Amino acid sequence: MTSDTTGSRDVSPYNALLLVSFGGPEGPDDVLPFLENVTHGRGIPRERLLEVGEHYIGFGGVSPINAQNRALVAAIGADLAAYGVTLPVYWGNRNWAPYLGDTFARMADDGVTRVLAILTSAYSSYSGCRQYRENLAAAAAPLGERAPQVDRVRHYFNHPGFVEPMVAGTRAAIDELPEAVRRDARLVFVTHSVPTAMNAASGPDGGAYETQHRDVARLVTAGLAAATGTDHGFDLVYCSRSGPPTQPWLEPDVNDHLESLVEAEVPAAVLVPIGFVSDHMEVKFDLDTEALATAGRLGLPCTRAATVGTDPRFVAAVRELVLERAALVRGEGPLRPALGALGPSHDQCPAGCCANERDPQRPALSGA
């Protein structure tokens, strides 16, 4: 269970917290414009966008992510208030309303001068960190001197408040399997695939995206073994590949891996979506729809663990990260909780970290 390790409620110099996320359509008419935003400048054929759009249409044209972010904003705000932290919580998206540019304008109108951002992406990569830093810089630019100064909390993939809910969710998913196969069920950790070149450029020394996910998979597996006395073993697999066939992406695909488990006579599997903070479309379609259908076709008993969502331990971790960064900026030295061998992530991204290969000169937020 996470706790307030800073011993302080002082959040100066910050006077706002900003949740930064991907965004998603909230009705059928939003789907194609949203996908055009996501793929802008990449030359994706309209036919491919319409094909992907059918995933959303199958859910009424609504991605769960915006509703989940509203719930997270409310939970964070309530937690901060309960612990005496006076900090308004704003929210802005990369690809759909509320857009980051509109949120920055609102913060400026509200008199916000310095804001701390937290991304709904726990890991290092271009698309999960550097691109958001570019988005933040672009959102601030039109406001000139009125723009709030922005910092970002460190990557939280190995924070106890992220790992512990994943352990609990994985244990609950195992308990949903038939009793006869629970003990020998394989843990299949799933995250969004990225091009191998993006992984190679992730983090200060490269390869951080895959390394961080493997570290979390080990942490969850070990935490489960400590709680139950059973080491289930694990694999790291990927979903949601979207690039051309000629471009190498991280593999194996989750569906292909389920087939290999059956060939190896593994009796059951649990899908653990460690790459995702909430149950948005990659979880609801790629895992709950496609992967579980694959498992059903193969006759493989399979369940899916919950994401952290608004688990109180994760919400408390957000508060801890806010207090930690505020104390750091003030020149104090709070504890920096982190599990596993990698330790706490850097507070500011080094130059060249998670490089933008398509546009190396595109400005990114420098204070994060």
C-alpha positions as CSV (number, residue, x, y, z in Angstrom):
1,M,0.0,0.0,0.0
2,T,1.4,3.4,-0.9
3,S,1.7,6.1,1.7
4,D,2.5,9.8,1.9
5,T,6.3,9.5,2.0
6,T,7.0,13.2,1.8
7,G,5.5,14.2,5.1
8,S,4.4,17.5,3.5
9,R,1.3,19.0,1.9
10,D,3.3,21.9,0.3
11,V,2.9,21.8,-3.5
12,S,4.6,25.1,-4.3
13,P,5.7,26.3,-6.8
14,Y,2.9,24.5,-8.6
15,N,-0.6,25.9,-8.7
16,A,-2.2,23.2,-10.9
17,L,-2.0,19.6,-11.9
18,L,-2.5,18.6,-15.6
19,L,-3.6,15.1,-16.7
20,V,-2.3,14.6,-20.2
21,S,-3.8,11.8,-22.3
22,F,-4.5,10.4,-25.8
23,G,-8.2,11.2,-26.3
24,G,-10.8,9.2,-28.1
25,P,-14.1,9.6,-30.0
26,E,-17.3,10.0,-28.0
27,G,-19.8,9.1,-30.8
28,P,-19.9,7.6,-34.3
29,D,-19.4,11.0,-36.1
30,D,-16.2,11.5,-34.1
31,V,-14.4,8.3,-35.2
32,L,-13.0,9.2,-38.6
33,P,-11.9,12.8,-37.6
34,F,-10.3,11.4,-34.4
35,L,-8.3,8.8,-36.5
36,E,-7.3,11.5,-38.9
37,N,-5.9,13.5,-35.9
38,V,-4.0,10.4,-34.7
39,T,-2.4,9.6,-38.1
40,H,-1.9,13.2,-39.3
41,G,1.1,13.5,-41.6
42,R,1.7,9.7,-41.8
43,G,0.0,9.1,-45.2
44,I,-2.4,6.4,-43.9
45,P,-5.0,5.5,-46.6
46,R,-8.6,6.5,-45.8
47,E,-9.5,2.8,-46.4
48,R,-7.3,1.8,-43.5
49,L,-8.8,4.4,-41.3
50,L,-12.3,3.2,-42.0
51,E,-11.2,-0.3,-41.3
52,V,-9.8,0.7,-37.9
53,G,-12.8,2.8,-37.3
54,E,-15.0,-0.3,-37.3
55,H,-13.3,-1.3,-34.0
56,Y,-14.8,1.9,-32.5
57,I,-18.2,1.5,-34.2
58,G,-18.5,-1.9,-32.6
59,F,-18.5,0.0,-29.3
60,G,-21.0,2.6,-30.4
61,G,-18.3,4.9,-31.8
62,V,-17.2,5.6,-28.2
63,S,-13.8,5.0,-26.8
64,P,-13.9,4.4,-23.1
65,I,-10.8,6.5,-22.5
66,N,-12.4,9.9,-22.0
67,A,-14.9,8.6,-19.4
68,Q,-12.1,6.9,-17.6
69,N,-10.0,10.1,-17.6
70,R,-13.0,12.0,-16.2
71,A,-13.2,9.4,-13.4
72,L,-9.4,9.6,-12.8
73,V,-9.5,13.5,-12.6
74,A,-12.3,13.3,-10.1
75,A,-10.5,10.6,-8.0
76,I,-7.3,12.5,-8.0
77,G,-9.0,15.8,-7.0
78,A,-10.9,14.1,-4.2
79,D,-7.7,12.4,-2.9
80,L,-5.7,15.6,-3.0
81,A,-8.4,17.4,-1.1
82,A,-8.7,14.7,1.5
83,Y,-5.0,15.0,2.2
84,G,-5.1,18.8,2.4
85,V,-3.5,19.4,-1.0
86,T,-5.0,22.5,-2.6
87,L,-4.4,22.0,-6.3
88,P,-6.9,22.2,-9.2
89,V,-6.8,19.3,-11.7
90,Y,-7.0,20.0,-15.4
91,W,-7.1,17.6,-18.3
92,G,-6.0,17.8,-21.9
93,N,-5.7,15.4,-24.8
94,R,-3.4,15.0,-27.8
95,N,-6.1,13.9,-30.3
96,W,-9.6,14.8,-29.1
97,A,-11.5,17.2,-26.9
98,P,-10.5,18.5,-24.5
99,Y,-7.5,19.4,-26.6
100,L,-4.3,20.5,-24.8
101,G,-4.3,23.8,-26.6
102,D,-7.8,24.6,-25.2
103,T,-6.8,23.4,-21.7
104,F,-3.7,25.6,-21.8
105,A,-5.8,28.7,-22.7
106,R,-8.1,27.9,-19.8
107,M,-5.3,27.5,-17.4
108,A,-3.8,30.8,-18.5
109,D,-7.2,32.5,-18.1
110,D,-7.5,31.0,-14.6
111,G,-4.2,32.5,-13.6
112,V,-2.1,29.3,-13.5
113,T,1.6,30.1,-13.7
114,R,3.3,26.7,-13.1
115,V,1.7,23.3,-13.7
116,L,2.8,19.8,-13.1
117,A,1.8,17.3,-15.8
118,I,1.2,13.6,-15.4
119,L,0.9,11.4,-18.5
120,T,-1.5,8.5,-18.9
121,S,1.6,6.6,-20.2
122,A,3.9,5.0,-17.6
123,Y,6.9,4.2,-19.8
124,S,9.7,5.8,-21.9
125,S,9.1,5.9,-25.7
126,Y,8.7,8.6,-28.3
127,S,4.9,8.1,-28.6
128,G,4.5,7.7,-24.8
129,C,6.7,10.6,-23.6
130,R,8.6,12.7,-26.1
131,Q,5.6,13.2,-28.4
132,Y,3.5,14.4,-25.4
133,R,6.3,16.8,-24.5
134,E,6.1,18.1,-28.1
135,N,2.3,18.4,-27.6
136,L,2.8,20.4,-24.4
137,A,5.3,22.7,-26.1
138,A,2.9,23.3,-29.0
139,A,0.0,24.0,-26.7
140,A,1.9,26.6,-24.7
141,A,3.5,28.4,-27.7
142,P,0.5,30.5,-28.8
143,L,0.1,31.9,-25.3
144,G,3.5,33.5,-25.2
145,E,4.3,34.9,-21.8
146,R,0.9,33.9,-20.6
147,A,1.6,30.2,-20.9
148,P,2.1,28.4,-17.6
149,Q,5.5,26.8,-17.1
150,V,5.2,23.0,-17.3
151,D,7.1,20.2,-15.6
152,R,6.3,16.5,-15.7
153,V,6.3,13.9,-13.0
154,R,8.8,11.1,-13.5
155,H,7.9,7.8,-15.2
156,Y,5.9,5.8,-12.7
157,F,6.0,2.3,-14.2
158,N,7.7,0.8,-11.1
159,H,6.1,2.9,-8.5
160,P,4.4,0.7,-5.8
161,G,1.1,2.4,-6.5
162,F,1.2,1.2,-10.1
163,V,2.7,-2.3,-9.5
164,E,0.6,-3.3,-6.5
165,P,-2.8,-2.9,-8.2
166,M,-1.5,-5.0,-11.1
167,V,-0.5,-7.8,-8.7
168,A,-4.0,-7.7,-7.1
169,G,-5.7,-7.6,-10.5
170,T,-3.6,-10.6,-11.8
171,R,-4.4,-12.6,-8.7
172,A,-8.1,-11.9,-9.2
173,A,-7.9,-12.9,-12.9
174,I,-6.3,-16.2,-11.9
175,D,-9.1,-16.9,-9.5
176,E,-11.5,-16.6,-12.4
177,L,-9.9,-19.6,-14.2
178,P,-11.2,-23.1,-13.7
179,E,-9.6,-24.4,-10.5
180,A,-7.9,-27.3,-12.2
181,V,-5.7,-25.0,-14.3
182,R,-5.0,-22.1,-12.0
183,R,-1.7,-23.3,-10.6
184,D,-0.1,-23.8,-14.0
185,A,-1.6,-20.7,-15.8
186,R,1.0,-18.6,-17.7
187,L,1.1,-14.9,-17.1
188,V,1.1,-13.1,-20.5
189,F,2.0,-9.4,-20.0
190,V,0.7,-7.2,-22.9
191,T,1.6,-3.7,-24.1
192,H,1.2,-1.7,-27.2
193,S,3.7,-2.7,-29.9
194,V,6.0,0.0,-31.3
195,P,8.5,0.0,-34.1
196,T,11.8,-1.6,-33.1
197,A,13.6,1.6,-34.0
198,M,11.4,3.5,-31.6
199,N,12.2,1.0,-28.8
200,A,15.9,1.3,-29.7
201,A,15.7,5.1,-29.3
202,S,13.7,5.0,-26.0
203,G,15.2,6.3,-22.8
204,P,18.6,7.9,-22.3
205,D,20.5,4.7,-23.3
206,G,18.1,3.1,-25.7
207,G,15.8,0.1,-25.3
208,A,14.0,1.5,-22.3
209,Y,10.5,0.8,-23.5
210,E,11.0,-3.0,-23.6
211,T,13.3,-3.1,-20.6
212,Q,10.9,-1.2,-18.4
213,H,8.0,-3.4,-19.3
214,R,10.0,-6.5,-18.6
215,D,11.0,-5.1,-15.2
216,V,7.3,-4.5,-14.3
217,A,6.4,-8.0,-15.6
218,R,9.1,-9.5,-13.2
219,L,7.8,-7.3,-10.3
220,V,4.2,-8.4,-10.8
221,T,5.2,-12.1,-11.2
222,A,7.3,-11.9,-8.1
223,G,4.6,-10.1,-6.1
224,L,2.1,-12.7,-7.1
225,A,4.5,-15.5,-6.1
226,A,5.1,-13.9,-2.7
227,A,1.4,-13.7,-2.1
228,T,0.3,-17.1,-3.4
229,G,3.4,-19.3,-3.2
230,T,3.2,-20.0,-6.9
231,D,5.6,-18.8,-9.6
232,H,3.6,-18.8,-12.8
233,G,6.4,-17.5,-15.1
234,F,5.7,-14.8,-17.6
235,D,6.0,-13.7,-21.2
236,L,6.0,-10.2,-22.6
237,V,3.9,-9.8,-25.8
238,Y,2.4,-7.0,-27.9
239,C,-0.8,-5.8,-29.4
240,S,-2.1,-3.0,-31.7
241,R,0.6,-3.1,-34.4
242,S,-0.3,-0.4,-37.0
243,G,2.7,0.0,-39.2
244,P,3.4,-1.3,-42.7
245,P,4.5,-5.0,-43.0
246,T,7.9,-3.9,-44.1
247,Q,8.6,-2.0,-40.9
248,P,9.8,-4.1,-38.0
249,W,7.8,-3.8,-34.8
250,L,8.2,-5.5,-31.4
251,E,6.9,-9.0,-31.3
252,P,5.3,-11.5,-30.7
253,D,1.7,-10.5,-31.2
254,V,-0.5,-11.6,-28.4
255,N,-2.7,-13.8,-30.7
256,D,0.3,-15.6,-32.1
257,H,1.7,-16.1,-28.7
258,L,-1.6,-17.7,-27.4
259,E,-1.2,-20.2,-30.3
260,S,2.3,-21.0,-29.2
261,L,1.2,-21.6,-25.6
262,V,-1.3,-24.2,-26.8
263,E,1.4,-25.9,-28.9
264,A,3.5,-26.0,-25.7
265,E,0.6,-27.6,-23.8
266,V,0.2,-24.7,-21.4
267,P,-3.2,-25.3,-19.7
268,A,-4.3,-21.7,-19.2
269,A,-3.2,-18.0,-19.5
270,V,-3.9,-14.7,-17.9
271,L,-3.6,-11.5,-20.0
272,V,-2.0,-8.7,-17.9
273,P,-2.3,-5.3,-19.7
274,I,0.7,-3.7,-18.0
275,G,1.2,-1.2,-20.9
276,F,-2.2,0.6,-20.2
277,V,-3.4,2.7,-17.3
278,S,-7.1,2.1,-18.1
279,D,-9.4,-0.1,-20.1
280,H,-9.4,1.9,-23.3
281,M,-9.8,0.7,-26.8
282,E,-6.6,-1.3,-27.1
283,V,-7.7,-3.3,-24.1
284,K,-11.4,-3.6,-24.9
285,F,-10.9,-4.5,-28.5
286,D,-7.4,-6.0,-28.9
287,L,-7.6,-8.1,-25.7
288,D,-11.2,-8.5,-24.6
289,T,-12.5,-8.9,-28.1
290,E,-9.7,-10.4,-30.3
291,A,-7.3,-12.1,-28.0
292,L,-10.0,-13.7,-25.8
293,A,-11.7,-14.9,-29.0
294,T,-8.4,-16.4,-30.1
295,A,-8.1,-18.2,-26.8
296,G,-11.7,-19.4,-27.1
297,R,-11.0,-20.8,-30.6
298,L,-8.0,-22.6,-29.3
299,G,-9.8,-24.0,-26.3
300,L,-7.3,-22.2,-24.0
301,P,-8.8,-21.1,-20.7
302,C,-7.9,-17.4,-20.5
303,T,-8.8,-14.4,-18.4
304,R,-7.8,-10.7,-18.4
305,A,-6.4,-8.8,-15.4
306,A,-7.7,-5.3,-14.6
307,T,-5.8,-2.2,-15.4
308,V,-5.0,0.2,-12.5
309,G,-7.7,2.7,-13.5
310,T,-8.8,4.6,-10.4
311,D,-7.5,2.1,-7.9
312,P,-6.9,4.1,-4.7
313,R,-3.3,2.9,-4.6
314,F,-2.7,4.4,-8.0
315,V,-4.5,7.6,-7.1
316,A,-2.4,7.9,-4.0
317,A,0.7,7.4,-6.1
318,V,-0.2,10.4,-8.2
319,R,-0.4,12.5,-5.0
320,E,3.0,11.2,-3.9
321,L,4.5,12.0,-7.2
322,V,3.2,15.5,-7.1
323,L,4.5,16.1,-3.6
324,E,7.8,14.5,-4.5
325,R,8.4,16.7,-7.5
326,A,7.3,19.9,-5.7
327,A,9.7,19.1,-2.9
328,L,12.5,18.4,-5.4
329,V,12.0,21.8,-7.1
330,R,12.1,23.5,-3.8
331,G,15.5,21.9,-3.1
332,E,14.3,19.3,-0.6
333,G,15.0,15.6,-0.7
334,P,11.9,13.4,-0.4
335,L,11.8,9.6,-0.7
336,R,11.4,8.4,-4.3
337,P,9.6,5.0,-4.0
338,A,10.4,2.6,-6.9
339,L,10.4,-1.2,-7.0
340,G,12.8,-3.4,-8.9
341,A,16.3,-3.0,-10.3
342,L,15.8,0.1,-12.4
343,G,15.1,2.5,-9.6
344,P,13.3,5.8,-9.9
345,S,13.2,7.3,-13.4
346,H,14.8,10.6,-14.2
347,D,12.9,13.8,-13.4
348,Q,13.9,15.6,-16.6
349,C,14.4,13.9,-19.9
350,P,18.0,14.1,-21.1
351,A,18.7,15.7,-24.5
352,G,18.0,13.2,-27.3
353,C,15.9,10.9,-25.1
354,C,13.2,9.1,-27.1
355,A,14.2,10.9,-30.3
356,N,11.7,12.0,-32.9
357,E,13.0,10.3,-36.0
358,R,10.6,12.0,-38.4
359,D,11.2,15.5,-37.2
360,P,14.3,15.7,-35.0
361,Q,14.1,19.5,-34.7
362,R,10.5,19.7,-33.4
363,P,10.6,21.5,-30.1
364,A,9.6,19.6,-27.0
365,L,9.0,20.7,-23.5
366,S,12.4,21.3,-22.0
367,G,11.4,21.2,-18.3
368,A,10.2,17.6,-18.4
